[in-house]
Amino acid sequence: MARDFDYVIVGAGSAGCVLAHRLTADPDVRVLLLEAGPRDWSPFLRMPAAFAYAIAGRRFNWKYTTEPEPYLGGREAPCDRGRVLGGSSSINAMAYVRGQGADFDGWADAGLPDWDYAHCLPYFKKLETFHGPASDFRGTGGPLDVTAPRYTSPLCEVFLDACEQAGFARNADTNAREQEGVGPMDQTVHAARRVSTAAAYLRPARGRPNLEVRTKCLVTRVLFEGARADGVEAAAGGRVAAIRAGREVILCGGAINSPQLLMLSGIGAADGLRALAIPVVADLPGVGQGMQDHVDVSVKQAATRPVTATPALRFPRNAMLFLEWYLFGTGLGATSHFEVAGYIRTSPEQERPTIQVSFIPLLVNYDGSALAEAHGYQATVMLLRPESRGSISLRSADPRAAPAILFNYFESKADLRAGLRATRRIFGQRAFAP
């Protein structure tokens, strides 16, 4: 049987864009990249401050919600996932966080010796062009532009001073060997533009004749020849077609869509698949299990002086903000406003940081709209190593139906740490005094 392509990559998120760039470096290899969403041409995907608007709608976002979370009083939580070239890297807040060196060393201790920090550091350096102070820990010739931001608000320094007063030391580069401390929040932003993986990896490869990219193309299932995946079924423009792969089918749909597609294709717990009349290819009950996500909570404060950027979010100032960014690449539109962050231990007996605290000098709702007319600021608190585990399952055999997502936030009592208390302690320091 003739094969349409050597490799078929499902999903043009971060992994899909990187693989397309890498595989097509061999001119004898034919690669097809399939993306369910549209192209990333919108200026709201390029403008750093507009990320909340990209997240808020359904044009670029799968816009999933969880099942009622049993440990959150039955509330449903949002689960945003990019549905556009670049995937979630095209709609996220552009924070660039490598992680803790101790986490990588822990993987090595668990039996993965090539995943310790010393082995991973050369790859971190290779992937980035760092726009910030020179360091043995940072790269200068990689495809991904990473910028150490210049603070656009005096409140960023106030926050750093308050952290020091609360007992948390400064760290000039939290993406170097030691993450602990507070300092600049590196951004995947350069020249006032978002640098998604589509911009960094896919765009330079688009001119290669051995790469074909299809958008608005939903892969409905993986096709098999016996037990071997040899293609996909994809729906686009009202038609469904089979596409064959000569070498590999590579699923790059991320933590939500990849297990969903595996189950739609007959790979998962056999009983659940049969209940939906899906033919079983492989009985693998672990597919969709062990889902892990961090909790993200905001602490908001009213400001006693008119020194925050909150009023700029309202019309007509937000329109002027956009025009300044679009015409000149300057102003409040040229940053995500997440410019400082801290990685801290919430109690002295902890061996390494357990929470991330990210500060922004304005008050916003989840969708990016202004929370109030009044000035204010906020910090987002995230768990770094949650112990609670959830799952992904199918609601139906319809590939267009959203999967059932359950994170089980706070199932583990160990996740109920003192992160909010630590953040309030920072805001209560004299640096923030009226």
C-alpha positions as CSV (number, residue, x, y, z in Angstrom):
1,M,0.0,0.0,0.0
2,A,1.3,3.4,-0.9
3,R,2.0,5.7,2.0
4,D,1.1,9.4,1.9
5,F,3.7,10.6,4.3
6,D,6.6,9.1,6.3
7,Y,5.5,10.8,9.5
8,V,2.0,12.0,10.5
9,I,2.1,14.3,13.5
10,V,-1.2,14.9,15.3
11,G,-1.4,18.3,17.0
12,A,0.7,21.4,16.3
13,G,1.4,22.3,19.9
14,S,4.9,22.6,21.3
15,A,5.9,19.0,20.7
16,G,4.4,18.9,17.3
17,C,6.1,22.1,16.1
18,V,9.5,21.0,17.4
19,L,9.2,17.5,15.8
20,A,8.1,19.0,12.5
21,H,11.1,21.3,12.5
22,R,13.5,18.5,13.4
23,L,12.1,15.7,11.1
24,T,12.0,17.9,8.0
25,A,15.7,18.7,8.4
26,D,16.1,15.5,6.4
27,P,15.0,16.4,2.9
28,D,14.1,12.7,2.1
29,V,11.5,12.6,4.8
30,R,7.9,13.7,4.1
31,V,6.0,15.0,7.1
32,L,2.3,16.0,7.6
33,L,1.4,18.1,10.6
34,L,-2.3,18.2,11.5
35,E,-4.0,20.8,13.7
36,A,-7.6,21.0,14.7
37,G,-7.5,24.7,15.2
38,P,-6.7,27.7,12.9
39,R,-3.5,29.4,12.0
40,D,-1.9,31.8,14.5
41,W,-2.3,35.0,12.4
42,S,-4.3,37.0,15.0
43,P,-2.6,40.0,16.5
44,F,-4.1,39.0,19.8
45,L,-1.9,35.9,19.7
46,R,1.2,38.1,19.1
47,M,0.5,40.8,21.6
48,P,1.9,39.7,25.0
49,A,-0.7,41.6,27.1
50,A,-3.6,40.1,25.1
51,F,-3.1,36.5,26.2
52,A,-6.1,36.6,28.5
53,Y,-8.3,37.6,25.6
54,A,-7.0,34.6,23.5
55,I,-7.8,32.3,26.4
56,A,-11.3,33.8,27.0
57,G,-12.8,32.8,23.7
58,R,-13.3,29.5,21.9
59,R,-11.6,30.5,18.7
60,F,-8.1,29.4,19.9
61,N,-9.0,27.4,23.0
62,W,-10.6,24.0,23.5
63,K,-12.1,25.7,26.6
64,Y,-12.6,22.5,28.6
65,T,-14.0,22.4,32.0
66,T,-13.6,19.7,34.6
67,E,-16.3,17.4,36.0
68,P,-17.6,18.7,39.4
69,E,-14.5,18.5,41.6
70,P,-15.4,16.6,44.8
71,Y,-12.8,18.3,47.0
72,L,-13.8,21.8,45.7
73,G,-17.4,21.6,46.8
74,G,-18.6,20.2,43.4
75,R,-17.3,23.2,41.5
76,E,-16.2,22.9,37.9
77,A,-12.7,24.2,37.1
78,P,-11.6,25.7,33.8
79,C,-9.0,23.7,31.8
80,D,-7.7,25.9,29.0
81,R,-5.8,24.2,26.1
82,G,-4.6,25.8,22.9
83,R,-6.4,24.9,19.7
84,V,-4.3,26.8,17.2
85,L,-0.8,26.5,15.6
86,G,1.6,26.5,18.6
87,G,-1.0,25.0,20.9
88,S,-1.0,26.3,24.4
89,S,2.2,28.2,23.8
90,S,0.1,30.5,21.6
91,I,-2.4,31.4,24.3
92,N,-0.5,31.1,27.6
93,A,1.0,33.8,29.8
94,M,4.5,33.3,28.2
95,A,6.2,32.4,31.5
96,Y,9.4,30.4,30.9
97,V,10.2,28.1,33.8
98,R,12.7,25.3,33.5
99,G,11.9,23.7,36.9
100,Q,14.0,22.8,39.9
101,G,17.3,21.1,39.4
102,A,16.4,18.8,42.4
103,D,13.3,17.6,40.4
104,F,15.5,16.3,37.6
105,D,18.0,14.8,40.0
106,G,15.0,13.0,41.7
107,W,14.1,11.4,38.4
108,A,17.6,10.2,38.0
109,D,17.5,8.7,41.5
110,A,14.3,7.0,40.6
111,G,16.0,5.1,37.7
112,L,16.3,7.6,34.9
113,P,20.0,8.6,35.0
114,D,20.0,10.5,31.7
115,W,17.3,12.9,33.1
116,D,19.4,14.4,35.9
117,Y,20.0,18.2,35.8
118,A,23.5,17.8,34.5
119,H,22.3,15.9,31.5
120,C,19.4,18.2,30.8
121,L,21.2,21.6,31.2
122,P,22.9,21.4,27.7
123,Y,19.5,20.9,26.1
124,F,18.0,23.8,28.0
125,K,20.9,26.0,26.7
126,K,20.6,24.7,23.2
127,L,17.0,25.5,22.8
128,E,17.1,29.2,23.9
129,T,18.5,32.6,22.9
130,F,18.5,34.3,26.2
131,H,18.1,38.1,26.3
132,G,19.5,38.9,29.7
133,P,22.7,38.8,31.7
134,A,25.3,36.3,30.4
135,S,25.5,33.1,32.4
136,D,27.0,29.6,32.2
137,F,23.5,28.4,32.6
138,R,21.9,30.2,29.7
139,G,22.0,29.7,25.9
140,T,22.7,32.2,23.2
141,G,22.0,30.5,19.8
142,G,18.8,28.5,20.2
143,P,15.5,28.9,18.3
144,L,13.4,30.0,21.3
145,D,13.8,33.7,22.4
146,V,13.6,34.1,26.1
147,T,13.7,37.5,27.7
148,A,14.4,38.6,31.3
149,P,11.9,41.5,31.5
150,R,12.6,45.0,32.5
151,Y,10.0,45.9,35.1
152,T,7.3,48.1,33.7
153,S,5.8,49.0,37.1
154,P,7.5,50.2,40.3
155,L,5.3,47.8,42.2
156,C,7.6,44.9,40.9
157,E,10.4,46.3,43.0
158,V,8.0,46.8,45.9
159,F,7.0,43.2,45.7
160,L,10.7,42.1,45.7
161,D,11.4,44.3,48.7
162,A,8.4,42.8,50.5
163,C,9.6,39.3,49.8
164,E,13.0,40.1,51.3
165,Q,11.3,41.6,54.4
166,A,9.2,38.4,54.7
167,G,12.4,36.3,54.7
168,F,12.6,35.2,51.1
169,A,15.9,35.9,49.4
170,R,16.3,37.4,45.9
171,N,17.5,35.3,43.1
172,A,18.7,37.1,39.9
173,D,18.0,34.0,37.7
174,T,15.5,31.4,38.9
175,N,16.2,29.4,35.8
176,A,19.8,28.8,36.7
177,R,21.0,26.0,39.0
178,E,19.0,27.0,42.0
179,Q,15.4,28.0,41.5
180,E,14.7,29.1,45.1
181,G,14.2,32.8,45.7
182,V,12.4,35.7,44.0
183,G,13.4,37.6,40.9
184,P,12.5,38.2,37.2
185,M,10.0,35.9,35.6
186,D,11.5,35.0,32.2
187,Q,9.1,35.4,29.3
188,T,9.0,33.8,25.8
189,V,8.8,37.4,24.4
190,H,11.1,39.2,22.0
191,A,10.8,42.5,20.3
192,A,7.4,43.0,22.0
193,R,6.0,39.8,20.3
194,R,5.0,36.5,21.8
195,V,7.4,33.7,20.8
196,S,5.3,30.6,20.6
197,T,6.7,27.3,19.4
198,A,4.9,27.9,16.1
199,A,7.0,31.1,15.8
200,A,10.3,29.6,17.0
201,Y,10.2,26.2,15.3
202,L,7.4,25.8,12.8
203,R,7.7,29.1,11.0
204,P,11.3,28.6,10.0
205,A,10.4,25.2,8.6
206,R,7.3,26.2,6.7
207,G,9.2,26.8,3.4
208,R,10.6,23.2,3.3
209,P,9.0,21.2,0.5
210,N,8.8,18.1,2.6
211,L,6.5,19.6,5.2
212,E,2.7,20.0,4.8
213,V,0.7,21.7,7.5
214,R,-3.1,21.3,7.6
215,T,-5.2,23.4,10.0
216,K,-8.9,23.0,10.9
217,C,-8.3,19.3,10.5
218,L,-9.6,17.1,13.4
219,V,-8.1,13.7,13.7
220,T,-10.9,11.4,14.8
221,R,-9.0,8.1,15.3
222,V,-5.7,6.3,14.7
223,L,-5.9,3.6,12.0
224,F,-4.2,0.2,12.6
225,E,-2.8,-2.6,10.5
226,G,-3.0,-5.4,13.0
227,A,-1.4,-4.0,16.1
228,R,0.6,-1.4,14.3
229,A,-0.6,2.2,13.9
230,D,-0.2,3.1,10.2
231,G,-2.3,6.2,9.7
232,V,-5.1,8.4,10.9
233,E,-8.7,9.3,10.0
234,A,-9.1,13.1,9.8
235,A,-12.2,15.3,9.3
236,A,-11.8,18.6,7.4
237,G,-14.2,20.7,5.3
238,G,-17.1,18.3,5.9
239,R,-15.1,15.3,4.6
240,V,-13.4,12.4,6.4
241,A,-10.3,10.9,4.9
242,A,-7.7,8.3,5.8
243,I,-4.1,9.3,5.7
244,R,-1.4,6.7,5.8
245,A,2.0,6.9,7.5
246,G,5.0,5.0,6.2
247,R,7.1,5.2,9.4
248,E,5.2,6.6,12.4
249,V,2.0,8.3,13.7
250,I,3.1,10.6,16.5
251,L,0.4,12.0,18.9
252,C,1.2,15.5,20.1
253,G,-2.2,16.4,21.5
254,G,-0.9,17.0,25.1
255,A,-2.1,15.7,28.4
256,I,-5.8,16.0,27.5
257,N,-6.2,15.3,23.8
258,S,-3.6,12.5,23.3
259,P,-5.2,10.1,25.8
260,Q,-8.6,11.1,24.4
261,L,-7.5,10.1,20.9
262,L,-6.0,6.9,22.1
263,M,-9.2,5.8,23.7
264,L,-11.3,6.9,20.7
265,S,-8.9,4.6,18.7
266,G,-9.5,1.6,20.9
267,I,-6.5,1.9,23.3
268,G,-7.5,2.0,26.9
269,A,-9.6,0.2,29.5
270,A,-11.4,-2.5,27.5
271,D,-14.7,-2.4,29.5
272,G,-15.0,1.4,29.1
273,L,-14.4,1.2,25.4
274,R,-16.9,-1.6,24.9
275,A,-19.5,0.4,26.8
276,L,-19.2,3.0,24.0
277,A,-19.1,0.5,21.2
278,I,-15.5,1.3,20.4
279,P,-13.5,-1.8,19.1
280,V,-10.7,-2.7,21.5
281,V,-7.2,-2.6,19.9
282,A,-5.3,-2.8,23.2
283,D,-6.6,-3.2,26.8
284,L,-4.5,-0.7,28.6
285,P,-6.3,0.5,31.7
286,G,-3.6,3.1,32.5
287,V,-4.5,5.3,29.6
288,G,-6.0,8.6,30.9
289,Q,-5.2,7.7,34.6
290,G,-2.8,9.5,36.9
291,M,-3.7,13.0,35.7
292,Q,-1.7,15.6,37.6
293,D,-2.2,19.4,37.7
294,H,-1.2,22.2,40.0
295,V,-3.7,24.4,41.8
296,D,-3.7,28.1,40.8
297,V,-5.2,30.6,43.2
298,S,-5.0,34.4,43.1
299,V,-4.7,36.8,46.1
300,K,-5.9,40.2,45.2
301,Q,-5.2,43.5,47.0
302,A,-6.6,47.0,46.6
303,A,-4.0,49.7,46.2
304,T,-4.1,52.9,48.3
305,R,-2.5,55.0,45.6
306,P,-3.2,55.3,41.8
307,V,0.0,53.4,40.8
308,T,-1.3,50.2,39.1
309,A,-2.2,49.4,35.5
310,T,-5.7,48.3,36.2
311,P,-7.5,51.4,34.5
312,A,-5.6,50.7,31.3
313,L,-7.7,47.5,30.8
314,R,-10.9,49.5,30.2
315,F,-12.1,51.2,27.0
316,P,-10.8,53.5,25.5
317,R,-7.4,53.1,27.2
318,N,-7.2,49.5,26.2
319,A,-7.7,50.4,22.5
320,M,-4.9,53.0,22.8
321,L,-2.7,50.4,24.5
322,F,-3.3,48.1,21.5
323,L,-2.5,50.8,19.0
324,E,0.7,51.7,20.7
325,W,1.9,48.1,20.8
326,Y,0.8,47.5,17.2
327,L,2.4,50.6,15.7
328,F,5.5,51.0,17.9
329,G,6.0,47.8,19.9
330,T,6.0,49.7,23.2
331,G,3.8,50.4,26.2
332,L,1.8,48.1,28.5
333,G,0.8,45.8,25.6
334,A,4.4,44.7,25.1
335,T,4.5,42.6,28.3
336,S,2.5,39.8,29.9
337,H,2.8,41.8,33.2
338,F,4.0,38.6,34.9
339,E,7.4,40.0,35.4
340,V,8.4,38.8,38.8
341,A,8.0,35.5,40.6
342,G,9.2,33.7,43.6
343,Y,9.8,30.0,44.4
344,I,9.6,29.6,48.1
345,R,9.3,27.1,50.9
346,T,6.2,27.7,53.1
347,S,7.9,26.1,56.1
348,P,11.5,25.8,57.2
349,E,11.5,22.0,57.3
350,Q,10.8,21.7,53.6
351,E,13.9,20.8,51.6
352,R,13.0,22.8,48.5
353,P,10.4,25.3,47.2
354,T,6.8,24.1,47.2
355,I,5.0,27.0,45.7
356,Q,5.4,29.5,42.9
357,V,4.2,33.1,43.6
358,S,3.8,35.3,40.5
359,F,3.0,39.0,40.9
360,I,1.2,41.3,38.5
361,P,0.6,45.0,39.1
362,L,-3.1,45.1,38.2
363,L,-6.4,43.5,39.1
364,V,-8.0,41.2,36.5
365,N,-10.7,38.7,36.2
366,Y,-10.0,35.2,34.9
367,D,-10.8,36.4,31.3
368,G,-8.4,39.3,31.5
369,S,-11.0,42.1,32.0
370,A,-10.6,44.7,34.7
371,L,-11.8,43.5,38.1
372,A,-12.8,47.0,39.2
373,E,-12.3,50.7,38.5
374,A,-10.1,50.9,41.6
375,H,-6.3,50.4,41.5
376,G,-5.0,47.1,42.8
377,Y,-2.6,44.2,42.3
378,Q,-2.5,40.5,42.8
379,A,-0.3,37.4,43.1
380,T,-1.0,34.0,41.7
381,V,0.0,31.0,43.9
382,M,0.7,27.6,42.4
383,L,1.7,24.3,43.9
384,L,4.9,23.0,42.4
385,R,4.5,19.3,43.2
386,P,0.8,18.4,43.8
387,E,0.1,14.9,45.1
388,S,-3.5,14.7,44.0
389,R,-4.2,12.6,41.0
390,G,-7.2,12.6,38.5
391,S,-8.2,11.1,35.2
392,I,-9.3,11.6,31.6
393,S,-12.1,9.5,30.2
394,L,-14.6,9.5,27.3
395,R,-18.1,10.9,27.5
396,S,-19.0,9.3,24.2
397,A,-17.5,7.8,21.0
398,D,-17.9,11.2,19.2
399,P,-14.5,12.7,18.7
400,R,-16.0,16.2,18.8
401,A,-17.3,15.7,22.3
402,A,-15.1,17.0,25.1
403,P,-13.6,14.4,27.3
404,A,-14.5,14.0,30.9
405,I,-11.7,15.6,33.0
406,L,-11.3,15.2,36.7
407,F,-8.2,16.6,38.5
408,N,-9.3,15.8,42.0
409,Y,-7.8,19.0,43.3
410,F,-7.0,18.7,47.0
411,E,-7.7,15.0,47.2
412,S,-4.3,14.8,49.0
413,K,-4.4,16.8,52.2
414,A,-0.7,17.5,51.6
415,D,-1.7,19.9,48.8
416,L,-3.4,22.1,51.3
417,R,-0.2,23.9,52.2
418,A,0.3,27.4,53.5
419,G,0.7,29.1,50.2
420,L,-2.0,31.7,50.7
421,R,-0.6,32.6,54.2
422,A,2.8,33.1,52.7
423,T,1.5,35.4,50.0
424,R,-0.5,37.4,52.5
425,R,2.6,37.7,54.7
426,I,4.4,39.2,51.7
427,F,1.6,41.7,51.1
428,G,1.6,42.6,54.8
429,Q,5.2,43.8,54.8
430,R,6.1,47.5,55.2
431,A,7.2,47.7,51.6
432,F,3.4,47.7,50.7
433,A,2.5,50.1,53.6
434,P,0.4,53.2,52.5
